[in-house]
């Protein structure tokens, strides 16, 4: 039997089908015509029409092969139409089979389900592909071979089409290479959260699918060959994808841990200390030429690495912006006016230093203020706060919940009720009574809250209280002295 270089299901059928001693010339011509797909001049659709016209008079093995060819080639053309977003091609296939476009999937499913003998297994594979094509839920399916690769690229393309978070779009298409207990979590994956690792492997898998389809096309598969121009476009689209993962913070940073704060893709992270401000930029990931996911060009240093700005030895008595920090942020915002910046402070760093850096952000024109914490595994978490000076605060209506962090403890106002929560002593000395504060806040859920602080309070004490308030309030204003 003449063996056609067709898609997986047709190739299997060609090898498995019984040999004809001398194939009838018209059937032989049809096989030759399907060795490659002619979509520009409609040649393959015309072959479908000839198969359709020949079927009523065909009998026996010839009829079985013609029925399978008609359904399998029509299914290939539907895949091509879907990936190219070509409704006209789908309509042409329906006309060739003397049906309506909306009825085409059911017609092909019934035809493939009726396949027997050597055509049964490849027919079921094509049915699986058509079922996945009809599903349109954006999730990768179980189809294998050329059909499976085309369907995965179609689903991935649809997922990315919205232009939203690329990590959320790609996550269902990959696996976490670090999930297994003995897995070696190295390279770019070592500093990614699980969802970002799955997205990165999903992107790499898509590039591998494109490369495999291109090789299959060069080997003569008509489905892959017909998609060659589209594969080039998809390859360019994948090269343009940029993953922006939640950054991992250096393990030696002594900043607050806040399980309730939300993950944040902070593009610039500032860490305030007593003598310096350290900073780093979040890495961005993309496809390298070899198809692997790597860090792409971004500002330096890339997290978790940090650079350092020294702070002056003395400060103005009132809280004001720090010129070197303002200049750093202005430079960073020059190419990205909407830069997402998060600020954290180490341990005992006095709160007025954190405040001065926050004011530097506002001076530089950054519209949103994120206070930085870390997850248990070291990834960035943050709370959105609004900066308000004490003078501005007097012109605003009091928030229903107000907390002041003093050297001696907390002053908590809820409506007209006031409670002083002093520091407590244990075997380790005096410390803020965070447990009591949390118990009082647990009964609250307010629209807005104000948090104020004394200048020499440790930033750790301020942020620990603020993160707890943020969980019980829709918005938080940080009121400066």
C-alpha positions as CSV (number, residue, x, y, z in Angstrom):
1,X,0.0,0.0,0.0
2,X,1.2,3.5,-0.7
3,X,2.3,5.1,2.6
4,X,1.3,8.7,3.0
5,X,3.3,11.1,5.2
6,X,0.3,12.4,7.2
7,X,-0.6,13.3,10.7
8,X,-0.1,10.7,13.5
9,X,-3.6,9.1,13.1
10,X,-3.4,8.9,9.3
11,X,0.2,7.6,9.4
12,X,-0.8,4.8,11.8
13,X,-3.7,3.9,9.6
14,X,-1.6,3.8,6.5
15,X,0.9,1.4,8.1
16,X,-1.9,-0.8,9.6
17,X,-4.4,-0.9,6.7
18,X,-4.4,-4.1,4.6
19,X,-2.5,-3.9,1.3
20,X,-4.2,-3.5,-2.0
21,X,-2.6,-5.7,-4.8
22,X,-3.4,-2.9,-7.3
23,X,-5.2,0.1,-5.8
24,X,-8.0,1.5,-7.9
25,X,-6.5,4.5,-9.7
26,X,-8.9,7.1,-8.2
27,X,-8.1,5.9,-4.6
28,X,-4.4,5.9,-5.4
29,X,-4.7,9.5,-6.7
30,X,-6.6,10.6,-3.5
31,X,-3.8,9.2,-1.4
32,X,-1.2,11.1,-3.4
33,X,-3.2,14.3,-3.2
34,X,-3.3,14.0,0.6
35,X,0.5,13.6,1.0
36,X,0.5,17.4,1.6
37,X,-2.2,19.9,2.3
38,X,-3.0,22.6,-0.2
39,X,-4.9,25.3,1.6
40,X,-4.1,28.4,-0.5
41,X,-5.8,27.1,-3.6
42,X,-8.3,25.0,-1.8
43,X,-6.8,21.8,-3.2
44,X,-7.3,19.7,-0.1
45,X,-10.9,20.8,0.4
46,X,-11.5,19.7,-3.2
47,X,-10.0,16.3,-2.3
48,X,-12.5,16.1,0.5
49,X,-15.3,16.8,-1.9
50,X,-14.1,14.0,-4.2
51,X,-13.9,11.6,-1.3
52,X,-17.4,12.6,-0.2
53,X,-18.7,12.1,-3.8
54,X,-17.1,8.7,-4.2
55,X,-18.3,7.3,-0.9
56,X,-21.8,6.3,-1.9
57,X,-20.5,3.9,-4.6
58,X,-17.6,2.5,-2.5
59,X,-17.8,-0.8,-0.8
60,X,-15.7,-3.0,1.5
61,X,-12.2,-2.0,2.4
62,X,-12.2,1.0,0.0
63,X,-15.3,2.4,1.8
64,X,-13.7,2.0,5.2
65,X,-10.6,3.8,4.1
66,X,-12.5,6.6,2.4
67,X,-14.7,7.2,5.5
68,X,-11.6,7.4,7.7
69,X,-9.7,9.6,5.3
70,X,-12.7,12.0,5.0
71,X,-13.1,12.4,8.8
72,X,-9.4,12.5,9.7
73,X,-8.4,15.0,7.0
74,X,-11.5,17.1,7.9
75,X,-10.4,17.0,11.6
76,X,-6.9,18.2,10.6
77,X,-8.3,21.1,8.7
78,X,-10.5,22.0,11.7
79,X,-7.4,22.1,13.8
80,X,-5.6,24.3,11.2
81,X,-8.7,26.6,11.1
82,X,-8.7,26.9,14.9
83,X,-5.0,27.7,15.2
84,X,-5.2,30.2,12.3
85,X,-8.5,31.6,13.6
86,X,-9.8,30.9,10.0
87,X,-13.6,30.5,10.1
88,X,-13.7,30.5,6.3
89,X,-11.7,27.3,6.1
90,X,-14.0,25.6,8.6
91,X,-17.0,26.6,6.5
92,X,-15.4,25.3,3.4
93,X,-14.8,21.9,5.1
94,X,-18.5,21.8,6.1
95,X,-19.6,22.6,2.6
96,X,-17.3,19.8,1.2
97,X,-19.0,17.4,3.5
98,X,-22.5,18.7,2.6
99,X,-23.3,19.9,6.2
100,X,-23.4,23.0,8.3
101,X,-20.4,24.3,10.3
102,X,-22.2,23.8,13.6
103,X,-23.0,20.2,12.7
104,X,-19.5,19.4,11.5
105,X,-18.1,18.2,14.9
106,X,-21.0,15.8,15.5
107,X,-20.8,14.4,12.0
108,X,-17.1,13.7,12.3
109,X,-17.5,12.2,15.8
110,X,-20.1,9.8,14.5
111,X,-18.0,8.9,11.5
112,X,-14.9,8.2,13.6
113,X,-16.8,6.3,16.2
114,X,-18.0,4.0,13.5
115,X,-14.5,3.1,12.4
116,X,-13.6,-0.6,12.7
117,X,-10.7,-2.9,12.3
118,X,-7.3,-1.3,11.7
119,X,-8.9,2.2,11.6
120,X,-10.5,2.0,15.1
121,X,-7.5,3.1,17.2
122,X,-6.3,6.0,15.0
123,X,-10.0,7.1,14.7
124,X,-10.3,7.2,18.5
125,X,-7.2,9.4,18.7
126,X,-8.7,11.8,16.2
127,X,-11.9,11.8,18.3
128,X,-10.0,12.7,21.4
129,X,-8.4,15.6,19.5
130,X,-11.8,16.9,18.3
131,X,-13.3,16.6,21.8
132,X,-10.4,18.8,23.1
133,X,-10.9,21.2,20.3
134,X,-14.5,21.6,21.2
135,X,-13.9,22.1,24.9
136,X,-12.3,25.6,24.8
137,X,-11.7,25.7,28.5
138,X,-8.1,26.8,28.2
139,X,-6.7,23.7,29.8
140,X,-4.2,21.3,28.2
141,X,-5.6,17.9,27.3
142,X,-4.7,14.3,26.8
143,X,-4.3,14.2,23.0
144,X,-0.9,13.0,21.9
145,X,1.4,13.4,18.9
146,X,1.0,16.1,16.4
147,X,-2.6,16.7,17.3
148,X,-1.8,17.0,21.0
149,X,1.0,19.5,20.3
150,X,-1.3,21.6,18.1
151,X,-4.0,21.6,20.7
152,X,-1.7,22.5,23.5
153,X,-0.4,25.5,21.5
154,X,-4.0,26.5,20.7
155,X,-5.1,26.3,24.3
156,X,-1.9,28.2,25.5
157,X,-2.5,30.9,22.8
158,X,-6.0,31.4,24.0
159,X,-4.9,31.6,27.6
160,X,-2.3,34.3,26.7
161,X,-4.7,36.2,24.4
162,X,-6.3,38.2,27.2
163,X,-3.0,40.1,27.8
164,X,-3.2,39.6,31.6
165,X,-0.9,37.9,34.0
166,X,1.3,35.5,31.9
167,X,2.1,33.4,35.0
168,X,-1.5,32.7,35.7
169,X,-2.1,31.9,32.0
170,X,0.9,29.6,31.7
171,X,0.7,27.8,35.0
172,X,-1.8,25.1,33.9
173,X,0.6,24.1,31.1
174,X,3.7,23.3,33.2
175,X,4.8,21.2,36.2
176,X,6.9,22.1,39.2
177,X,10.3,20.7,38.7
178,X,11.1,21.1,42.4
179,X,8.0,19.3,43.7
180,X,9.4,15.9,44.1
181,X,11.2,15.3,47.5
182,X,14.5,14.4,45.7
183,X,14.1,17.0,43.0
184,X,17.1,19.2,42.3
185,X,15.8,22.7,42.4
186,X,18.6,24.7,40.6
187,X,19.2,27.6,38.4
188,X,16.3,30.0,37.7
189,X,13.8,27.7,39.4
190,X,15.5,28.0,42.8
191,X,14.2,31.5,43.4
192,X,10.6,31.0,42.1
193,X,7.4,30.2,43.9
194,X,5.7,27.0,42.7
195,X,3.2,28.7,40.5
196,X,6.0,30.6,38.7
197,X,8.0,27.4,38.3
198,X,4.9,25.8,36.7
199,X,4.5,28.8,34.4
200,X,8.2,28.7,33.4
201,X,8.1,25.0,32.5
202,X,4.8,25.6,30.6
203,X,6.5,28.3,28.5
204,X,9.5,26.0,27.8
205,X,7.2,23.1,26.9
206,X,5.4,25.3,24.4
207,X,8.7,26.2,22.8
208,X,9.5,22.5,22.7
209,X,6.1,21.8,21.0
210,X,6.8,24.4,18.3
211,X,10.3,22.9,17.7
212,X,8.9,19.4,17.5
213,X,6.2,20.4,15.1
214,X,8.7,22.2,12.9
215,X,10.8,19.0,12.8
216,X,7.7,17.0,12.0
217,X,6.9,19.3,9.2
218,X,10.3,18.9,7.6
219,X,9.8,15.1,7.8
220,X,6.7,15.5,5.6
221,X,3.7,15.6,8.0
222,X,1.1,17.5,6.1
223,X,-0.7,18.9,9.2
224,X,2.5,20.3,10.7
225,X,3.7,21.5,7.3
226,X,0.5,23.4,6.7
227,X,1.0,25.1,10.0
228,X,4.6,26.2,9.3
229,X,3.8,30.0,8.9
230,X,1.6,29.9,12.0
231,X,4.3,28.1,14.0
232,X,6.7,31.0,13.1
233,X,4.2,33.4,14.5
234,X,3.6,31.4,17.6
235,X,7.4,31.1,18.1
236,X,7.6,34.9,18.0
237,X,4.7,35.3,20.4
238,X,6.4,32.9,22.9
239,X,9.7,34.8,22.6
240,X,7.8,38.0,23.5
241,X,6.3,36.5,26.7
242,X,7.8,38.0,29.8
243,X,7.2,36.3,33.2
244,X,7.3,38.6,36.2
245,X,7.4,36.4,39.3
246,X,7.0,37.4,42.9
247,X,10.6,38.1,43.9
248,X,12.5,36.1,46.5
249,X,14.2,38.1,49.2
250,X,17.7,37.4,50.5
251,X,17.7,34.9,53.3
252,X,19.7,37.2,55.6
253,X,17.2,40.0,55.5
254,X,15.7,40.7,59.0
255,X,12.3,42.0,57.9
256,X,8.8,41.2,59.0
257,X,7.1,37.9,58.2
258,X,3.4,38.4,57.3
259,X,1.5,35.4,56.3
260,X,-1.7,37.4,55.7
261,X,-0.2,40.0,53.3
262,X,-0.7,39.5,49.6
263,X,2.0,38.4,47.2
264,X,3.4,41.3,45.3
265,X,5.4,41.5,42.1
266,X,7.6,44.3,43.4
267,X,9.7,45.6,40.6
268,X,12.0,47.5,43.0
269,X,12.5,46.5,46.6
270,X,14.0,48.9,49.1
271,X,15.3,47.6,52.5
272,X,15.8,50.3,55.1
273,X,18.5,49.9,57.7
274,X,20.0,52.2,60.3
275,X,22.9,53.2,58.2
276,X,21.9,52.4,54.6
277,X,19.1,51.6,52.2
278,X,19.7,48.4,50.2
279,X,17.8,47.9,46.9
280,X,17.3,45.3,44.2
281,X,15.1,44.9,41.1
282,X,12.9,41.9,40.4
283,X,14.2,39.6,37.7
284,X,12.1,39.0,34.6
285,X,12.1,35.7,32.8
286,X,11.7,34.7,29.2
287,X,12.8,32.2,26.5
288,X,16.4,32.0,25.6
289,X,17.5,31.0,22.1
290,X,17.9,27.4,23.2
291,X,14.3,27.2,24.3
292,X,15.1,27.3,28.1
293,X,13.6,29.9,30.4
294,X,16.2,32.3,31.8
295,X,16.4,35.7,33.3
296,X,16.2,38.4,30.6
297,X,17.6,41.9,30.6
298,X,16.5,43.9,33.6
299,X,17.7,46.6,35.9
300,X,20.6,45.7,38.2
301,X,21.1,44.3,40.8
302,X,18.6,41.5,40.3
303,X,17.0,40.1,43.4
304,X,17.9,38.4,45.7
305,X,21.1,40.4,45.2
306,X,21.1,43.9,46.7
307,X,23.1,47.1,46.2
308,X,23.5,49.7,48.9
309,X,23.0,53.5,49.4
310,X,24.6,54.9,52.5
311,X,22.4,57.2,54.7
312,X,23.7,60.5,56.1
313,X,25.1,60.6,59.7
314,X,22.5,63.1,60.8
315,X,18.9,64.0,59.9
316,X,16.6,67.0,60.0
317,X,14.6,67.0,63.2
318,X,11.3,66.6,61.2
319,X,10.6,63.8,58.9
320,X,11.6,64.6,55.3
321,X,12.6,62.8,52.0
322,X,16.2,61.6,51.6
323,X,17.7,63.0,48.4
324,X,19.8,59.9,47.4
325,X,16.7,57.7,47.7
326,X,14.5,60.1,45.8
327,X,17.1,60.2,43.0
328,X,17.4,56.4,42.8
329,X,13.6,56.1,42.5
330,X,13.4,58.9,39.9
331,X,16.0,57.1,37.8
332,X,14.2,53.8,38.1
333,X,10.9,55.4,37.1
334,X,12.3,57.2,34.1
335,X,11.7,54.1,31.9
336,X,8.7,52.9,33.9
337,X,6.5,55.6,35.4
338,X,4.2,52.9,36.9
339,X,7.1,51.1,38.7
340,X,5.8,49.0,41.6
341,X,8.0,49.7,44.6
342,X,7.9,47.9,48.0
343,X,9.7,49.2,51.1
344,X,10.6,47.1,54.1
345,X,12.8,47.8,57.2
346,X,15.2,45.6,59.1
347,X,14.6,44.7,62.7
348,X,15.4,47.5,65.1
349,X,15.7,50.2,62.4
350,X,13.9,53.3,63.8
351,X,10.6,54.0,62.2
352,X,11.5,57.5,61.3
353,X,14.0,56.1,58.8
354,X,11.4,54.0,57.2
355,X,9.1,57.0,57.1
356,X,11.8,59.1,55.4
357,X,12.2,56.5,52.6
358,X,8.4,56.4,52.2
359,X,8.4,60.2,51.8
360,X,11.2,59.9,49.3
361,X,9.0,57.6,47.2
362,X,6.2,60.2,47.3
363,X,8.6,63.0,46.4
364,X,9.8,61.0,43.4
365,X,6.2,60.7,42.1
366,X,5.5,57.1,43.0
367,X,1.7,56.9,43.4
368,X,1.3,53.8,45.4
369,X,3.0,52.8,48.7
370,X,3.6,49.1,49.5
371,X,5.0,48.1,52.8
372,X,7.1,44.9,52.4
373,X,7.1,41.7,54.4
374,X,8.2,38.2,53.5
375,X,6.4,34.9,53.4
376,X,7.7,31.9,55.4
377,X,9.7,30.8,52.4
378,X,11.1,34.3,51.7
379,X,9.0,35.6,48.9
380,X,7.7,39.2,48.8
381,X,4.4,40.0,50.5
382,X,3.1,43.5,50.9
383,X,0.3,45.8,52.2
384,X,-0.9,48.9,50.3
385,X,-0.9,52.0,52.5
386,X,-1.7,55.6,52.0
387,X,0.7,58.1,53.4
388,X,-0.8,61.0,55.4
389,X,1.0,63.7,57.4
390,X,-0.3,64.6,60.8
391,X,-1.3,68.0,59.5
392,X,-3.2,66.3,56.6
393,X,-4.7,63.9,59.1
394,X,-6.3,66.7,61.1
395,X,-8.2,67.7,58.0
396,X,-9.5,64.2,57.4
397,X,-12.4,62.5,59.2
398,X,-11.2,60.1,61.9
399,X,-11.1,56.5,60.8
400,X,-13.3,54.1,62.7
401,X,-10.2,52.3,63.9
402,X,-7.1,54.1,65.0
403,X,-3.8,52.7,66.3
404,X,-0.8,54.5,67.6
405,X,2.4,52.6,68.1
406,X,4.3,54.1,71.1
407,X,7.6,53.2,72.8
408,X,5.5,52.0,75.7
409,X,2.9,50.0,73.8
410,X,-0.3,50.5,71.7
411,X,-3.1,53.0,71.9
412,X,-6.1,51.6,70.3
413,X,-9.2,53.5,69.4
414,X,-12.3,51.7,68.0
415,X,-15.0,54.3,67.5
416,X,-15.4,56.1,70.8
417,X,-13.7,53.3,72.7
418,X,-10.1,53.5,73.8
419,X,-7.8,50.9,75.2
420,X,-4.2,51.1,76.2
421,X,-2.2,47.9,75.5
422,X,1.2,48.3,77.3
423,X,4.3,46.3,76.6
424,X,4.6,43.1,78.6
425,X,7.6,41.5,80.3
426,X,8.7,37.9,80.0
427,X,11.9,35.9,80.3
428,X,13.3,37.8,77.2
429,X,12.5,41.2,78.5
430,X,9.9,43.9,77.5
431,X,8.1,43.5,74.2
432,X,4.9,44.7,72.5
433,X,1.8,42.7,73.4
434,X,1.0,41.6,69.8
435,X,-1.3,38.8,71.0
436,X,-3.6,41.1,72.9
437,X,-3.7,43.5,69.9
438,X,-4.6,40.7,67.6
439,X,-7.3,39.5,69.9
440,X,-8.9,43.0,70.0
441,X,-8.6,43.4,66.2
442,X,-10.1,40.0,65.6
443,X,-13.6,41.4,66.5
444,X,-13.3,44.3,63.9
445,X,-13.8,44.7,60.2
446,X,-13.7,48.3,59.1
447,X,-13.7,50.4,56.0
448,X,-10.6,52.4,56.9
449,X,-7.9,52.5,59.7
450,X,-5.3,54.9,60.7
451,X,-1.9,53.8,62.1
452,X,0.5,56.4,63.6
453,X,3.8,56.0,65.3
454,X,6.5,57.6,67.4
455,X,9.7,58.3,65.5
456,X,12.0,56.1,67.5
457,X,9.8,53.0,67.6
458,X,11.5,50.0,66.0
459,X,10.2,49.5,62.4
460,X,9.6,45.9,63.2
461,X,7.1,46.8,65.9
462,X,5.4,49.3,63.6
463,X,5.1,46.9,60.6
464,X,4.0,44.0,62.8
465,X,1.1,46.1,64.1
466,X,0.3,47.6,60.7
467,X,0.0,44.2,59.0
468,X,-2.4,43.0,61.6
469,X,-4.5,46.1,61.2
470,X,-4.5,45.7,57.5
471,X,-6.2,42.3,57.8
472,X,-9.1,43.9,59.5
473,X,-9.5,47.0,57.3
474,X,-10.2,47.6,53.7
475,X,-7.7,50.5,53.6
476,X,-4.9,51.7,55.8
477,X,-3.6,55.3,56.2
478,X,-0.1,55.6,57.7
479,X,0.0,58.9,59.6
480,X,3.4,60.6,59.9
481,X,4.5,62.6,63.0
